[in-house]
């Protein structure tokens, strides 16, 4: 576990590759025979670039963080290929092969370090974060995630068991980062939710379902049609995907629906209700899903504040979810576990009573 934690920490502690546009362009021409303009895309660990050709075709060229094991890159590629085979209608990126027919290649960065590169199709659409959220949209997201999880449940790959700090089911490993929170009331708030996780969630995780999950299904990574904000046309960023408890997937996604409401459970309950209608949560998963939703907010504040200090040049991107997570933790602090659970599962209960 110590070795795995070291690898997981390294993934967020190693600087993102930073090739110049002309270097990226040369790589894309050499490996894929594609000529196009280069636009940088933000990313947490990898360098991502959008490639657009003269005839309007667009791709995403990914230069992996050197700390990312090749097995993890291969796992992400295998999962996308699996989705394309079993549910070709799923709106996910497709893997583009090199001129030599490879799904990825290896390049040497200017500092002499080798890393993996790969290319995906670019999905058009509007990020949900740029739209006015509605109940119908949240329910569409819940249904779509359940369908994605059904597509992913048979994925098996050695790289799927890699370690990741963003795995909500292993939040206890971040306990050392509590001391880095300078504000005493906020530190006490975070400590209380860490205790809730270790006492009430961690002992139950061995009894829940586990499979490959997207693990980052939020408002930046789901695209809707520009003319219809309730029609999902894209799911992107499979970089946090791993084999983990399925209920952690639901809780992680639900956490992004707590902001912007007088009642922080209203939007999250709509999302979870729709998910449950397509892929029902078991009794034990229902018991801990609200705890894990709070835990996702907890690891968001812990990881983001740690990384923002380490990489101030990328602070805006790193901290984009931090304020909403602190707000959600504050709103949930006065609720008992049972109250939080019942409010999150309000639409599940409503559906079961019909």
KOLZA-633717 format. One record per residue (C-alpha): x, y negated, z; residue in one letter. Coordinates in pm, 1 decimal. Each point is the difference from the previous one (the first is absolute). Layout:
<rs>
u:X, v:Y, w:Z, residu:a $
...
</rs>
This chain:
<rs>
u:0.0, v:0.0, w:0.0, residu:x $
u:285.9, v:-240.9, w:75.1, residu:x $
u:152.8, v:64.3, w:-342.1, residu:x $
u:-337.3, v:-51.8, w:-171.5, residu:x $
u:-58.8, v:-322.5, w:189.1, residu:x $
u:341.9, v:-124.0, w:-109.2, residu:x $
u:-90.6, v:69.5, w:-363.4, residu:x $
u:-338.3, v:-167.0, w:37.9, residu:x $
u:159.4, v:-307.1, w:155.8, residu:x $
u:262.7, v:-10.8, w:-275.5, residu:x $
u:-274.2, v:-27.8, w:-260.4, residu:x $
u:-107.0, v:-331.2, w:154.7, residu:x $
u:350.1, v:-112.6, w:94.7, residu:x $
u:172.4, v:25.1, w:-338.9, residu:x $
u:-21.4, v:-304.5, w:-225.8, residu:x $
u:-223.1, v:19.2, w:-307.1, residu:x $
u:197.4, v:39.2, w:-328.3, residu:x $
u:32.1, v:-328.7, w:-183.1, residu:x $
u:95.9, v:49.1, w:-363.2, residu:x $
u:-16.8, v:-307.6, w:-222.8, residu:x $
u:-272.2, v:-9.0, w:-269.0, residu:x $
u:249.5, v:55.1, w:-281.7, residu:x $
u:138.9, v:307.0, w:181.1, residu:x $
u:-351.9, v:138.6, w:42.2, residu:x $
u:-77.7, v:-69.2, w:-364.0, residu:x $
u:313.2, v:184.7, w:-114.0, residu:x $
u:-87.2, v:301.8, w:217.3, residu:x $
u:-353.6, v:17.4, w:-133.5, residu:x $
u:121.3, v:-18.6, w:-360.1, residu:x $
u:264.7, v:268.6, w:55.5, residu:x $
u:-215.3, v:245.0, w:196.4, residu:x $
u:-344.2, v:-52.8, w:-156.7, residu:x $
u:60.4, v:-174.2, w:-331.2, residu:x $
u:-239.2, v:-273.0, w:113.5, residu:x $
u:64.5, v:-366.5, w:-69.8, residu:x $
u:-194.5, v:-254.4, w:200.4, residu:x $
u:-7.5, v:-295.7, w:234.6, residu:x $
u:82.2, v:53.4, w:367.5, residu:x $
u:-202.2, v:-129.0, w:294.6, residu:x $
u:98.6, v:73.1, w:360.1, residu:x $
u:-264.5, v:155.2, w:226.4, residu:x $
u:16.8, v:-11.2, w:378.1, residu:x $
u:82.6, v:317.6, w:190.0, residu:x $
u:96.1, v:109.9, w:349.1, residu:x $
u:279.1, v:248.3, w:-78.9, residu:x $
u:40.0, v:28.0, w:-378.9, residu:x $
u:68.2, v:-247.6, w:-276.9, residu:x $
u:-306.9, v:-5.4, w:-223.2, residu:x $
u:-23.7, v:-170.7, w:-338.5, residu:x $
u:-283.1, v:-37.2, w:-247.3, residu:x $
u:102.5, v:62.9, w:-358.5, residu:x $
u:-217.1, v:-147.8, w:-276.8, residu:x $
u:61.5, v:78.3, w:-365.2, residu:x $
u:-75.3, v:-224.9, w:-295.4, residu:x $
u:-314.1, v:201.5, w:-80.1, residu:x $
u:-137.1, v:-40.1, w:354.4, residu:x $
u:87.1, v:338.1, w:152.9, residu:x $
u:102.9, v:-31.2, w:364.7, residu:x $
u:193.4, v:222.4, w:237.8, residu:x $
u:146.3, v:-4.2, w:351.1, residu:x $
u:370.3, v:80.6, w:22.5, residu:x $
u:101.0, v:110.6, w:348.9, residu:x $
u:356.6, v:-7.2, w:134.2, residu:x $
u:-4.2, v:202.1, w:320.3, residu:x $
u:156.1, v:-112.7, w:323.9, residu:x $
u:332.8, v:188.0, w:23.0, residu:x $
u:-108.4, v:140.3, w:337.3, residu:x $
u:-300.4, v:174.9, w:-159.6, residu:x $
u:70.7, v:373.3, w:-33.0, residu:x $
u:-32.8, v:134.2, w:-353.8, residu:x $
u:-241.5, v:262.6, w:132.3, residu:x $
u:-241.1, v:-277.3, w:102.3, residu:x $
u:13.3, v:-159.1, w:-345.3, residu:x $
u:-63.9, v:341.4, w:-155.3, residu:x $
u:-292.1, v:52.0, w:238.2, residu:x $
u:-162.2, v:-328.2, w:-102.5, residu:x $
u:39.5, v:89.5, w:-365.8, residu:x $
u:-140.0, v:349.9, w:56.6, residu:x $
u:-303.2, v:-136.4, w:184.4, residu:x $
u:-86.2, v:-244.6, w:-278.6, residu:x $
u:42.2, v:275.2, w:-259.6, residu:x $
u:-224.9, v:225.4, w:210.4, residu:x $
u:-276.1, v:-263.5, w:13.0, residu:x $
u:26.3, v:-47.9, w:-377.2, residu:x $
u:-54.3, v:374.0, w:-49.0, residu:x $
u:-278.7, v:75.6, w:249.1, residu:x $
u:-197.2, v:-327.4, w:-7.2, residu:x $
u:104.3, v:-191.1, w:-313.9, residu:x $
u:-272.5, v:-257.0, w:64.8, residu:x $
u:170.0, v:-125.8, w:316.2, residu:x $
u:127.6, v:-355.0, w:-66.6, residu:x $
u:361.6, v:55.5, w:104.8, residu:x $
u:325.5, v:-74.3, w:-183.3, residu:x $
u:140.7, v:259.1, w:-238.2, residu:x $
u:367.1, v:98.0, w:-4.4, residu:x $
u:185.9, v:-105.5, w:-315.9, residu:x $
u:278.1, v:231.8, w:-118.5, residu:x $
u:341.1, v:-120.6, w:-116.5, residu:x $
u:125.4, v:47.8, w:-355.5, residu:x $
u:152.2, v:325.9, w:126.4, residu:x $
u:-331.8, v:115.8, w:142.7, residu:x $
u:95.0, v:-60.4, w:364.2, residu:x $
u:-245.7, v:-119.1, w:263.9, residu:x $
u:279.0, v:-195.1, w:170.6, residu:x $
u:366.4, v:-79.2, w:-55.1, residu:x $
u:299.0, v:-103.4, w:209.3, residu:x $
u:186.2, v:-330.3, w:-34.9, residu:x $
u:295.0, v:-159.2, w:174.6, residu:x $
u:-63.8, v:-336.8, w:162.6, residu:x $
u:259.3, v:-281.5, w:-15.1, residu:x $
u:131.0, v:95.4, w:345.7, residu:x $
u:75.6, v:350.8, w:-123.5, residu:x $
u:-290.7, v:168.2, w:177.4, residu:x $
u:-219.0, v:235.1, w:-202.5, residu:x $
u:-378.4, v:-4.5, w:9.3, residu:x $
u:-303.7, v:127.6, w:-188.9, residu:x $
u:-202.4, v:-188.9, w:-258.0, residu:x $
u:-336.7, v:84.8, w:-151.2, residu:x $
u:-277.1, v:-157.7, w:-200.1, residu:x $
u:-378.4, v:-1.0, w:46.3, residu:x $
u:-285.4, v:-137.2, w:-204.3, residu:x $
u:-121.9, v:-341.4, w:115.5, residu:x $
u:-361.4, v:-20.1, w:114.7, residu:x $
u:-199.4, v:-313.7, w:-79.1, residu:x $
u:-251.6, v:-137.6, w:245.5, residu:x $
u:-56.3, v:-247.1, w:281.2, residu:x $
u:137.2, v:74.4, w:344.8, residu:x $
u:-287.9, v:31.6, w:244.3, residu:x $
u:171.7, v:-250.1, w:229.6, residu:x $
u:-76.2, v:-267.2, w:-261.8, residu:x $
u:-372.9, v:69.9, w:-0.5, residu:x $
u:-292.4, v:-69.1, w:229.7, residu:x $
u:-47.8, v:318.9, w:196.5, residu:x $
u:-343.6, v:159.2, w:12.2, residu:x $
u:-154.4, v:302.3, w:165.9, residu:x $
u:-38.0, v:169.1, w:-339.5, residu:x $
u:366.8, v:-55.8, w:-76.3, residu:x $
u:108.7, v:146.4, w:332.5, residu:x $
u:-219.6, v:304.0, w:-54.8, residu:x $
u:143.4, v:41.8, w:-349.8, residu:x $
u:348.7, v:-3.6, w:152.8, residu:x $
u:-98.9, v:262.7, w:257.6, residu:x $
u:-140.8, v:227.3, w:-267.5, residu:x $
u:303.3, v:-49.8, w:-225.0, residu:x $
u:248.4, v:83.9, w:276.6, residu:x $
u:-192.7, v:316.3, w:87.0, residu:x $
u:9.9, v:105.1, w:-365.7, residu:x $
u:372.8, v:-72.7, w:-15.0, residu:x $
u:58.4, v:209.6, w:311.8, residu:x $
u:-194.1, v:287.5, w:-154.9, residu:x $
u:229.0, v:-22.6, w:-302.8, residu:x $
u:311.2, v:-3.3, w:218.2, residu:x $
u:-92.7, v:278.9, w:239.6, residu:x $
u:165.3, v:277.7, w:-203.3, residu:x $
u:326.3, v:-187.5, w:-57.4, residu:x $
u:295.3, v:191.5, w:140.8, residu:x $
u:356.9, v:-126.8, w:-31.5, residu:x $
u:311.3, v:17.6, w:222.0, residu:x $
u:27.3, v:-378.9, w:-6.0, residu:x $
u:-351.5, v:-44.4, w:140.2, residu:x $
u:117.3, v:61.3, w:356.0, residu:x $
u:241.3, v:-291.5, w:-1.0, residu:x $
u:0.9, v:-236.1, w:295.2, residu:x $
u:-140.0, v:-352.4, w:-16.0, residu:x $
u:-35.9, v:-267.7, w:264.5, residu:x $
u:-335.6, v:-94.3, w:-153.6, residu:x $
u:-141.7, v:339.7, w:101.2, residu:x $
u:-269.9, v:-99.4, w:251.2, residu:x $
u:6.2, v:345.6, w:160.8, residu:x $
u:359.3, v:-52.0, w:119.2, residu:x $
u:-46.0, v:-346.9, w:151.7, residu:x $
u:162.0, v:108.7, w:327.1, residu:x $
u:341.2, v:-14.8, w:-166.9, residu:x $
u:-31.0, v:-378.7, w:-16.8, residu:x $
u:-20.9, v:-43.1, w:376.0, residu:x $
u:348.7, v:-153.2, w:7.4, residu:x $
u:-121.3, v:-289.2, w:-217.5, residu:x $
u:-245.9, v:-116.6, w:267.0, residu:x $
u:283.2, v:-177.8, w:181.3, residu:x $
u:62.3, v:-215.7, w:-306.6, residu:x $
u:-336.8, v:-175.7, w:43.9, residu:x $
u:96.0, v:-321.0, w:179.8, residu:x $
u:-350.2, v:-118.1, w:88.9, residu:x $
u:-91.0, v:174.6, w:327.7, residu:x $
u:-380.3, v:20.4, w:-51.5, residu:x $
u:46.9, v:139.5, w:-348.8, residu:x $
u:255.8, v:250.0, w:124.7, residu:x $
u:-243.5, v:116.2, w:269.1, residu:x $
u:-274.0, v:32.7, w:-263.0, residu:x $
u:222.6, v:212.7, w:-223.3, residu:x $
u:107.6, v:214.2, w:294.5, residu:x $
u:-361.8, v:73.2, w:92.1, residu:x $
u:-75.7, v:131.8, w:-348.8, residu:x $
u:320.3, v:202.4, w:-5.3, residu:x $
u:-114.8, v:163.8, w:323.2, residu:x $
u:-342.0, v:67.5, w:-152.3, residu:x $
u:169.0, v:174.2, w:-291.9, residu:x $
u:239.4, v:213.4, w:203.6, residu:x $
u:-261.6, v:106.2, w:256.2, residu:x $
u:-309.4, v:52.8, w:-215.1, residu:x $
u:109.7, v:53.0, w:-360.3, residu:x $
u:338.7, v:166.0, w:-6.7, residu:x $
u:-109.8, v:314.5, w:190.1, residu:x $
u:-287.6, v:54.3, w:-247.9, residu:x $
u:189.7, v:-37.5, w:-327.4, residu:x $
u:104.1, v:363.7, w:-16.2, residu:x $
u:-369.4, v:90.1, w:-30.2, residu:x $
u:-92.7, v:-216.4, w:-300.4, residu:x $
u:29.1, v:56.5, w:-374.7, residu:x $
u:317.0, v:-106.6, w:-176.0, residu:x $
u:72.3, v:-43.8, w:-369.4, residu:x $
u:166.8, v:-239.8, w:-242.4, residu:x $
u:-150.2, v:-349.2, w:46.4, residu:x $
u:46.7, v:-335.4, w:-175.0, residu:x $
u:61.1, v:-169.3, w:337.4, residu:x $
u:-21.1, v:-358.2, w:-129.2, residu:x $
u:-350.9, v:-42.7, w:-140.0, residu:x $
u:-50.2, v:-368.6, w:66.1, residu:x $
u:-115.5, v:-321.5, w:-163.7, residu:x $
u:326.3, v:-53.0, w:-190.8, residu:x $
u:9.4, v:352.3, w:-141.3, residu:x $
u:-354.8, v:37.7, w:-131.4, residu:x $
u:-100.8, v:-172.7, w:-324.1, residu:x $
u:-350.8, v:-87.4, w:-116.7, residu:x $
u:-136.5, v:-110.9, w:-335.5, residu:x $
u:26.8, v:-379.5, w:-39.6, residu:x $
u:-366.2, v:-17.7, w:-102.5, residu:x $
u:-126.7, v:246.8, w:261.2, residu:x $
u:167.4, v:-11.9, w:340.5, residu:x $
u:-179.3, v:311.9, w:117.4, residu:x $
u:143.3, v:221.7, w:-275.7, residu:x $
u:341.8, v:141.6, w:87.3, residu:x $
u:233.7, v:29.2, w:-298.1, residu:x $
u:335.2, v:67.9, w:162.5, residu:x $
u:181.2, v:147.2, w:299.1, residu:x $
u:366.8, v:-93.4, w:14.9, residu:x $
u:310.7, v:28.4, w:220.1, residu:x $
u:44.3, v:364.0, w:96.6, residu:x $
u:329.6, v:-80.5, w:173.3, residu:x $
u:-128.9, v:77.7, w:352.2, residu:x $
u:-155.9, v:331.0, w:-96.8, residu:x $
u:80.8, v:299.9, w:221.4, residu:x $
u:-141.8, v:315.3, w:159.0, residu:x $
u:-173.5, v:-110.4, w:320.4, residu:x $
u:-331.7, v:21.5, w:188.5, residu:x $
u:-290.5, v:-83.2, w:-229.9, residu:x $
u:-172.7, v:-203.3, w:271.2, residu:x $
u:303.4, v:-230.8, w:0.1, residu:x $
u:-76.9, v:-81.4, w:-363.0, residu:x $
u:-354.8, v:-103.8, w:86.2, residu:x $
u:107.4, v:-201.8, w:304.0, residu:x $
u:279.6, v:-176.0, w:-187.4, residu:x $
u:-233.2, v:-105.0, w:-280.9, residu:x $
u:-280.1, v:-101.5, w:238.6, residu:x $
u:239.8, v:-228.8, w:188.1, residu:x $
u:12.4, v:-232.9, w:-300.1, residu:x $
u:-374.1, v:-62.9, w:23.8, residu:x $
u:-1.9, v:-145.6, w:351.5, residu:x $
u:106.6, v:-354.9, w:-88.1, residu:x $
u:-237.8, v:-276.3, w:-96.6, residu:x $
u:-299.4, v:121.6, w:199.6, residu:x $
u:-158.1, v:-117.1, w:322.7, residu:x $
u:-40.6, v:371.7, w:65.2, residu:x $
u:334.3, v:163.2, w:-90.0, residu:x $
u:-172.1, v:337.5, w:-34.9, residu:x $
u:-261.8, v:-102.3, w:-256.0, residu:x $
u:211.0, v:34.0, w:-314.0, residu:x $
u:204.5, v:290.9, w:132.5, residu:x $
u:-318.7, v:191.5, w:87.1, residu:x $
u:-132.3, v:-45.8, w:-353.9, residu:x $
u:326.2, v:133.3, w:-140.3, residu:x $
u:14.7, v:301.5, w:234.2, residu:x $
u:-367.2, v:81.0, w:-56.0, residu:x $
u:51.8, v:22.9, w:-377.3, residu:x $
u:316.8, v:205.6, w:40.2, residu:x $
u:-178.4, v:243.2, w:232.4, residu:x $
u:-288.1, v:42.4, w:-246.7, residu:x $
u:245.5, v:137.2, w:-258.0, residu:x $
u:258.8, v:170.0, w:224.1, residu:x $
u:-147.5, v:50.4, w:348.1, residu:x $
u:216.7, v:-55.7, w:306.6, residu:x $
u:5.9, v:282.6, w:252.8, residu:x $
u:-113.9, v:-52.1, w:358.7, residu:x $
u:355.1, v:-39.2, w:132.6, residu:x $
u:88.5, v:-239.8, w:-283.2, residu:x $
u:-302.9, v:-210.3, w:85.0, residu:x $
u:111.9, v:-5.0, w:361.3, residu:x $
u:339.4, v:-160.0, w:-75.9, residu:x $
u:-49.3, v:-197.2, w:-323.6, residu:x $
u:-65.1, v:-330.2, w:182.7, residu:x $
u:307.0, v:53.7, w:218.1, residu:x $
u:206.7, v:55.0, w:-312.8, residu:x $
u:-147.2, v:-309.4, w:-165.0, residu:x $
u:129.8, v:-202.1, w:295.7, residu:x $
u:330.3, v:186.3, w:-22.9, residu:x $
u:39.2, v:-109.5, w:-361.3, residu:x $
u:-30.0, v:-361.5, w:112.9, residu:x $
u:253.1, v:76.4, w:272.3, residu:x $
u:265.3, v:138.3, w:-233.5, residu:x $
u:-64.8, v:-286.4, w:-241.1, residu:x $
u:95.4, v:-261.4, w:258.8, residu:x $
u:297.4, v:200.3, w:128.0, residu:x $
u:153.3, v:79.7, w:-338.6, residu:x $
u:-73.3, v:-335.5, w:-162.7, residu:x $
u:150.7, v:-209.4, w:279.6, residu:x $
u:307.9, v:220.5, w:9.6, residu:x $
u:50.2, v:-14.4, w:-377.2, residu:x $
u:-76.8, v:-372.7, w:-35.9, residu:x $
u:289.1, v:-78.5, w:232.3, residu:x $
u:227.2, v:230.1, w:-196.9, residu:x $
u:-103.0, v:-127.3, w:-344.5, residu:x $
u:-114.8, v:-364.6, w:36.1, residu:x $
u:20.1, v:-49.2, w:-377.6, residu:x $
u:-288.0, v:249.5, w:-38.6, residu:x $
u:-191.6, v:-123.3, w:304.7, residu:x $
u:-319.1, v:-107.7, w:-177.6, residu:x $
u:-48.8, v:344.2, w:-152.5, residu:x $
u:96.1, v:189.3, w:314.2, residu:x $
u:-228.4, v:-204.6, w:227.0, residu:x $
u:-304.2, v:-11.8, w:-228.4, residu:x $
u:-208.0, v:232.8, w:222.6, residu:x $
u:146.3, v:-106.8, w:337.3, residu:x $
u:-247.5, v:-272.7, w:106.6, residu:x $
u:-305.8, v:211.4, w:-82.8, residu:x $
u:141.1, v:291.8, w:198.4, residu:x $
u:60.5, v:-209.9, w:309.9, residu:x $
u:-353.8, v:-134.5, w:-32.9, residu:x $
u:-145.2, v:350.3, w:-27.9, residu:x $
u:192.9, v:126.4, w:302.4, residu:x $
u:-126.0, v:-295.4, w:203.3, residu:x $
u:-359.3, v:67.0, w:-106.7, residu:x $
u:24.2, v:368.3, w:88.8, residu:x $
u:177.3, v:-51.7, w:332.2, residu:x $
u:-316.3, v:-43.6, w:205.3, residu:x $
u:-173.5, v:306.8, w:-142.4, residu:x $
u:14.1, v:348.1, w:143.3, residu:x $
u:106.0, v:283.7, w:-227.6, residu:x $
u:-357.5, v:124.4, w:-15.4, residu:x $
u:-137.0, v:-342.9, w:-94.0, residu:x $
u:256.7, v:-41.9, w:-276.4, residu:x $
u:-71.8, v:348.6, w:-133.8, residu:x $
u:-376.2, v:-47.6, w:-3.7, residu:x $
u:20.1, v:-336.6, w:-175.2, residu:x $
u:239.4, v:129.9, w:-265.5, residu:x $
u:-219.3, v:304.4, w:-63.0, residu:x $
u:-328.7, v:-195.0, w:-6.9, residu:x $
u:-69.4, v:80.4, w:-366.4, residu:x $
u:113.3, v:359.6, w:41.1, residu:x $
u:-251.4, v:44.4, w:279.2, residu:x $
u:-268.4, v:-178.0, w:-202.3, residu:x $
u:58.4, v:233.1, w:-293.3, residu:x $
u:-10.3, v:311.7, w:215.5, residu:x $
u:-330.9, v:-103.6, w:157.9, residu:x $
u:-180.0, v:-19.9, w:-333.3, residu:x $
</rs>
